[in-house]
Amino acid sequence: MIDQNVNLDWRDGNTPVSTQFDDPYFSLEDGLEETRHVFLAGNMLPDRFRPEFHIAELGFGTGLNLLTSWMAWDASGQNTPLQFTSFEAFPMSAPDMRQALVAFPELYNYAERLVQAWSEDPSLSTLAGIDARVILGDARKTLVQQGFKADAWFLDGFSPAKNPELWGANLMLQVSEHTKFDGTAATYTSAGLVRRNLAEAGFNITRVAGYGRKRHMIVAQKRAS
């Protein structure tokens, strides 16, 4: 069990907004479709799924991206667990997570399993059906300690204008170090800071159509050294 470490406002009952960063956890239009557009399609998923595929993420939040990926993985016919590693500095409580995920009834069966496991251990050691791990703490300190290399990254921190620490050059370099060659990354933002830092870290950057009101987003592929 974890204590709530974030203060939230709620819009329309089910959309959590961080009061610390003044930013919603997912699109006010449709968070599930945003995840599918930005993080799945942005990383060419589920087409790239294969055994032992590994997704890594900055910003676990409500767990929506994990749930959407998990459901897509199962629907793709894979018979081994998806590997999913996420980093979160400000974990929300299990009741708040449940309230947020009520907005996505399509994910209900997965969400109930996630919330139960989260309430028991936020590292998700008890979550069956997916090889998931959440690493709590400042990703600028914790990512460097990890030994994995991901096939795809979901860069889903709060807005770079409001949370620049999660988009800094050193952290983007660590993202690159923890990405397989020809691995990919995607994010909802097209901020110049993010484009520059990812490019300097070794990614080829492309701006593509964003979701909803966002005109552009970033997709990236790691360059061969």
ABEGO torsion letter per residue (X at the ends): XBBBABBBBBBGGABBBBAAAGBBABBAABAAAAAAAAAAAAAGOAAABBBGBBBBBBGAEAGAAAAAAAAAAAAAGBABBBBBBBBBABBBBAAAAAAAAAABAAAAAAAAAAAAAAAABAAGAABBGBBBBBBBEBAAAAAAABABBBABBBBABBBAAABAAAABAAAAAAAAAABBBGBBBBBABABAAAAAAAAAAGBBBBBBBBBEABABBBBBBBBBX
